[in-house]
């Protein structure tokens, strides 16, 4: 779902930024409740996990890959506003450091993955879970459905943004200027990858985290569930949550090269020169796509290639480690800054 530069027109990117920027500004204010409850480290951990989950590309039947996001579980545990900050930071550093997703298209990627997805996830989860006990199996099911539906919604929105480009932006002869794919191509392609694979992964991730929190860390699960009752049960905590989280992150980090098994690239992320122009009825790469595709050329670890062509899996693992640290630290600092401003505002009112 990471739209690269050149596939969306500047006008489309501008509209997306116009929606994303004020929404994130509101999210920064709304997230004060989370940092006030001393959950800044948790927010940082979830942000790092979101970055890692988006690196965890799963091969799909058509020869490409798809990935979950982790935005649904952040929205459920810490709230949709916290999820917006968390996923937006992960997307930013994926674009800047690794060239995964465009810089010009950053607003669109934030809109799809960091704004729409958490809001849809939270809404679906609340609708299904209702007033069920916090330890109820209904909440696990609600989380799974929320993850599946929200990721699919983000994928469809991405497909729409790509698919409307040829009709809205073309030259006098009708040749597309940006994305050459029409809705009849983009929607099925996005749905195939996310309904069959990525959505299932998002559902499993969300349900798994909720089930674990029900059994081992109810206080954290209660952060975003004020007034919800808890069934009379003994909380089972055989291992500290941070230990479990560390083991899970470590395993996923080692498995990030899984996407290298796919013979093709992710949909919409082909280099312009790799487009099959003949099948698209084009004689040349669309003008706008060719112009903006190389807009950001400062990605330090472009394509997660730290290990070179000989050992690409090394590059993926090292990139995962670097990304986890950078994203986690940045979100932690953002959370502390928001906490400081919130404390100052409280003192001023007193």
C-alpha positions as CSV (number, residue, x, y, z in Angstrom):
1,X,0.0,0.0,0.0
2,X,3.0,2.3,0.0
3,X,2.4,4.5,-3.0
4,X,5.7,5.6,-4.6
5,X,6.3,9.0,-6.0
6,X,5.1,9.6,-9.6
7,X,2.0,7.4,-9.5
8,X,-0.2,10.2,-8.1
9,X,-0.5,13.7,-9.5
10,X,0.7,16.7,-7.6
11,X,-2.9,17.7,-7.2
12,X,-3.9,14.4,-5.6
13,X,-0.9,14.6,-3.3
14,X,-1.8,18.1,-2.4
15,X,-5.4,17.2,-1.4
16,X,-4.1,14.2,0.6
17,X,-1.7,16.5,2.5
18,X,-4.5,19.0,3.1
19,X,-6.4,16.3,4.9
20,X,-3.5,14.5,6.6
21,X,-1.7,17.5,8.2
22,X,-4.7,19.0,10.2
23,X,-5.8,15.5,11.1
24,X,-2.4,14.7,12.6
25,X,-2.4,18.0,14.4
26,X,-5.7,17.1,16.1
27,X,-4.3,13.6,16.8
28,X,-1.3,15.2,18.6
29,X,-3.7,17.0,20.9
30,X,-6.0,14.1,21.5
31,X,-3.1,11.8,22.3
32,X,-2.4,13.7,25.5
33,X,-4.6,11.3,27.5
34,X,-2.4,8.4,26.5
35,X,0.9,10.1,27.6
36,X,-0.7,11.4,30.8
37,X,-1.2,7.8,31.8
38,X,2.5,7.0,31.5
39,X,2.2,4.9,28.4
40,X,4.7,6.8,26.2
41,X,7.0,3.7,26.1
42,X,4.1,1.5,25.0
43,X,3.3,4.0,22.2
44,X,6.9,3.9,21.1
45,X,6.9,0.1,21.2
46,X,3.8,-0.1,19.1
47,X,5.2,2.4,16.6
48,X,8.3,0.3,16.2
49,X,6.2,-2.9,15.8
50,X,4.1,-1.2,13.1
51,X,7.3,-0.3,11.2
52,X,8.4,-3.9,11.5
53,X,5.0,-5.4,10.5
54,X,5.0,-3.2,7.3
55,X,8.4,-4.6,6.5
56,X,7.1,-8.2,7.0
57,X,6.1,-8.8,3.3
58,X,4.3,-12.1,2.8
59,X,4.4,-13.7,-0.7
60,X,1.0,-14.0,-2.3
61,X,-0.2,-16.2,-5.2
62,X,0.3,-13.7,-8.0
63,X,4.0,-13.6,-7.4
64,X,4.1,-10.3,-5.4
65,X,3.9,-9.6,-1.7
66,X,1.5,-7.9,0.8
67,X,1.9,-6.9,4.4
68,X,-0.1,-6.1,7.5
69,X,0.2,-2.7,9.2
70,X,-0.5,-3.1,12.9
71,X,-2.6,0.0,13.0
72,X,-5.7,-1.7,14.1
73,X,-4.2,-3.1,17.3
74,X,-2.7,0.3,18.2
75,X,-6.1,1.9,17.7
76,X,-7.8,-0.6,19.9
77,X,-5.3,-0.6,22.7
78,X,-4.3,3.1,22.8
79,X,-7.0,4.7,20.7
80,X,-7.2,5.8,17.0
81,X,-5.4,9.1,17.6
82,X,-2.4,7.4,19.1
83,X,-2.4,5.0,16.2
84,X,-2.3,7.9,13.7
85,X,0.8,9.3,15.3
86,X,2.4,5.8,15.6
87,X,1.8,4.7,12.0
88,X,2.6,8.2,10.5
89,X,6.0,8.2,12.1
90,X,6.7,4.7,10.8
91,X,5.6,5.7,7.3
92,X,7.8,8.8,7.4
93,X,11.0,7.0,8.2
94,X,10.2,4.2,5.7
95,X,10.0,6.9,3.0
96,X,13.0,9.0,4.1
97,X,15.4,6.3,5.1
98,X,14.4,3.3,3.0
99,X,12.6,4.8,0.0
100,X,9.6,2.6,0.8
101,X,6.7,4.8,-0.2
102,X,7.0,8.3,-1.8
103,X,7.8,11.6,-0.1
104,X,5.4,13.5,-2.3
105,X,2.9,10.7,-1.8
106,X,3.5,10.7,2.0
107,X,0.2,12.5,2.6
108,X,-1.7,9.9,0.6
109,X,0.0,7.0,2.4
110,X,-0.8,8.7,5.8
111,X,-4.4,9.2,4.8
112,X,-4.9,5.6,3.7
113,X,-2.8,3.7,6.3
114,X,-2.5,6.0,9.3
115,X,-5.8,7.8,9.4
116,X,-8.5,5.8,7.6
117,X,-7.3,2.5,8.8
118,X,-7.2,3.2,12.6
119,X,-10.6,5.0,12.4
120,X,-12.3,2.2,10.6
121,X,-10.6,-0.4,12.9
122,X,-11.7,1.4,16.0
123,X,-15.3,1.9,14.7
124,X,-15.7,-1.7,13.7
125,X,-14.2,-2.9,17.0
126,X,-16.5,-0.7,19.1
127,X,-19.5,-1.8,17.0
128,X,-18.9,-5.5,17.4
129,X,-17.5,-5.6,21.0
130,X,-20.2,-3.3,22.5
131,X,-20.2,-3.4,26.3
132,X,-18.8,-6.9,26.5
133,X,-16.5,-7.7,29.4
134,X,-12.9,-6.8,28.8
135,X,-11.9,-10.5,29.0
136,X,-14.7,-11.7,26.7
137,X,-13.9,-13.7,23.6
138,X,-16.2,-11.3,21.8
139,X,-13.4,-8.7,22.0
140,X,-11.0,-11.0,20.4
141,X,-13.4,-11.6,17.5
142,X,-14.1,-7.9,17.3
143,X,-10.4,-7.2,17.0
144,X,-9.9,-9.7,14.3
145,X,-12.8,-8.4,12.2
146,X,-11.6,-4.8,12.8
147,X,-8.1,-5.6,11.6
148,X,-9.4,-7.4,8.5
149,X,-12.0,-4.8,7.5
150,X,-9.8,-1.7,8.2
151,X,-6.8,-3.0,6.2
152,X,-9.1,-3.9,3.3
153,X,-10.6,-0.4,3.5
154,X,-7.2,1.2,3.3
155,X,-6.3,-1.1,0.4
156,X,-9.4,-0.1,-1.5
157,X,-8.8,3.6,-1.0
158,X,-5.3,3.1,-2.3
159,X,-6.6,1.4,-5.3
160,X,-9.1,4.2,-6.0
161,X,-6.4,6.9,-5.7
162,X,-4.2,5.0,-8.2
163,X,-7.1,4.0,-10.5
164,X,-8.6,7.5,-11.0
165,X,-5.3,9.0,-12.2
166,X,-5.6,7.9,-15.9
167,X,-9.1,9.4,-16.2
168,X,-8.3,12.7,-14.4
169,X,-4.8,13.4,-15.6
170,X,-3.8,12.7,-19.2
171,X,-2.5,14.5,-22.2
172,X,-4.4,15.6,-25.3
173,X,-4.1,12.1,-26.8
174,X,-5.5,10.5,-23.7
175,X,-2.1,9.0,-22.6
176,X,-1.9,8.8,-18.7
177,X,0.5,11.3,-17.1
178,X,0.9,9.4,-13.8
179,X,-0.4,6.0,-12.8
180,X,-1.3,4.1,-16.0
181,X,-3.5,1.6,-14.2
182,X,-7.3,2.0,-14.3
183,X,-9.8,1.2,-11.6
184,X,-10.6,-2.1,-13.2
185,X,-6.9,-3.1,-12.6
186,X,-6.1,-1.4,-9.3
187,X,-9.1,-2.4,-7.3
188,X,-8.9,-6.2,-8.1
189,X,-5.1,-6.1,-7.6
190,X,-5.4,-4.5,-4.2
191,X,-8.3,-6.7,-3.1
192,X,-6.6,-9.9,-4.1
193,X,-3.5,-9.2,-2.0
194,X,-5.3,-7.9,1.1
195,X,-8.5,-10.0,1.2
196,X,-6.5,-13.2,0.8
197,X,-3.3,-12.6,2.7
198,X,-2.6,-9.2,4.3
199,X,-6.1,-8.9,5.8
200,X,-5.8,-12.3,7.4
201,X,-2.4,-11.4,8.8
202,X,-3.8,-8.1,10.3
203,X,-6.7,-10.0,11.8
204,X,-4.4,-12.6,13.4
205,X,-2.0,-10.0,14.7
206,X,-4.8,-7.9,16.2
207,X,-6.6,-10.9,17.8
208,X,-3.4,-12.4,19.1
209,X,-2.4,-9.2,20.9
210,X,-5.8,-8.7,22.4
211,X,-5.9,-12.3,23.6
212,X,-2.5,-11.9,25.1
213,X,-3.4,-8.7,26.9
214,X,-6.6,-10.3,28.3
215,X,-4.5,-13.1,29.8
216,X,-1.3,-11.3,30.9
217,X,-1.7,-7.5,30.9
218,X,-5.2,-6.3,31.6
219,X,-4.1,-2.9,33.0
220,X,-2.7,-2.0,29.6
221,X,-5.8,-3.3,27.8
222,X,-8.0,-1.1,30.2
223,X,-6.2,2.1,29.1
224,X,-8.6,2.7,26.2
225,X,-11.6,0.9,27.8
226,X,-12.7,3.1,30.7
227,X,-15.8,1.8,32.5
228,X,-15.7,-1.6,30.9
229,X,-16.1,-4.5,33.4
230,X,-13.8,-7.4,33.8
231,X,-15.0,-11.0,34.4
232,X,-13.9,-12.6,37.7
233,X,-10.7,-14.3,36.5
234,X,-7.2,-14.7,37.6
235,X,-4.7,-12.8,35.5
236,X,-2.1,-15.2,34.2
237,X,1.4,-13.7,33.7
238,X,4.1,-16.3,33.3
239,X,6.4,-13.9,31.6
240,X,6.8,-10.1,31.8
241,X,5.0,-8.4,28.9
242,X,8.2,-6.6,27.8
243,X,10.0,-10.0,27.5
244,X,7.2,-11.4,25.4
245,X,7.2,-8.3,23.2
246,X,10.9,-8.5,22.8
247,X,10.8,-12.2,21.8
248,X,8.0,-11.5,19.3
249,X,9.8,-8.5,17.7
250,X,13.1,-10.5,17.5
251,X,11.4,-13.4,15.7
252,X,9.7,-11.1,13.2
253,X,12.9,-9.2,12.6
254,X,14.7,-12.4,11.6
255,X,11.8,-13.4,9.4
256,X,11.5,-10.0,7.5
257,X,13.4,-11.4,4.4
258,X,10.4,-13.7,3.8
259,X,9.3,-11.2,1.1
260,X,12.4,-11.9,-0.9
261,X,10.9,-15.3,-1.9
262,X,8.4,-13.6,-4.1
263,X,9.5,-13.4,-7.8
264,X,7.8,-10.1,-8.5
265,X,7.6,-6.6,-6.8
266,X,4.7,-5.2,-4.9
267,X,1.9,-3.8,-7.0
268,X,2.5,-0.1,-8.0
269,X,6.1,0.0,-6.8
270,X,7.8,-0.9,-10.0
271,X,10.5,1.4,-11.3
272,X,9.1,3.3,-14.3
273,X,11.5,1.6,-16.6
274,X,10.3,-1.8,-15.5
275,X,6.7,-1.1,-16.5
276,X,5.3,-3.5,-19.1
277,X,4.4,-0.7,-21.5
278,X,3.1,-3.0,-24.2
279,X,0.4,-4.5,-21.9
280,X,-0.6,-1.0,-20.9
281,X,-0.9,0.2,-24.5
282,X,1.8,2.8,-24.0
283,X,4.9,3.6,-26.1
284,X,6.7,5.4,-23.3
285,X,6.7,5.8,-19.5
286,X,4.0,8.4,-18.6
287,X,5.5,11.9,-18.5
288,X,4.5,12.8,-14.9
289,X,5.5,9.4,-13.6
290,X,8.9,9.6,-15.2
291,X,9.4,13.2,-13.8
292,X,8.5,12.6,-10.2
293,X,9.5,9.0,-9.6
294,X,13.0,10.0,-8.6
295,X,11.9,13.0,-6.5
296,X,13.5,11.7,-3.2
297,X,17.0,10.4,-3.9
298,X,18.4,10.6,-0.4
299,X,17.2,7.3,1.1
300,X,20.2,6.1,3.0
301,X,19.2,2.5,2.9
302,X,17.2,2.5,-0.3
303,X,15.2,-0.7,-0.8
304,X,16.5,-2.1,2.5
305,X,19.7,-3.0,0.7
306,X,22.3,-3.0,3.5
307,X,23.7,-6.4,2.7
308,X,24.3,-5.9,-1.0
309,X,23.0,-8.1,-3.8
310,X,25.0,-11.1,-2.4
311,X,23.2,-11.2,0.9
312,X,20.0,-9.3,0.6
313,X,18.5,-11.0,3.7
314,X,21.2,-9.3,5.8
315,X,20.0,-5.9,4.5
316,X,16.4,-6.7,5.5
317,X,17.3,-7.8,9.0
318,X,19.7,-4.8,9.6
319,X,17.1,-2.4,8.1
320,X,14.5,-3.8,10.5
321,X,16.7,-3.3,13.5
322,X,17.6,0.3,12.4
323,X,14.0,1.1,11.7
324,X,12.8,-0.3,15.0
325,X,15.3,1.8,17.0
326,X,14.8,5.0,15.0
327,X,11.0,4.9,14.9
328,X,10.7,3.8,18.6
329,X,13.0,6.6,19.8
330,X,11.4,9.3,17.7
331,X,7.8,8.4,18.9
332,X,9.1,8.2,22.5
333,X,10.5,11.7,22.2
334,X,7.3,13.0,20.6
335,X,5.3,11.4,23.4
336,X,7.6,13.0,26.0
337,X,7.3,16.4,24.3
338,X,3.5,16.2,24.3
339,X,3.6,15.1,27.9
340,X,5.7,18.2,28.8
341,X,3.4,20.6,26.9
342,X,0.4,19.0,28.6
343,X,2.0,19.4,32.0
344,X,2.8,23.0,31.3
345,X,-0.7,23.7,30.1
346,X,-2.1,22.2,33.3
347,X,0.2,24.3,35.5
348,X,-0.8,27.5,33.6
349,X,-4.5,26.8,34.2
350,X,-3.8,26.3,37.9
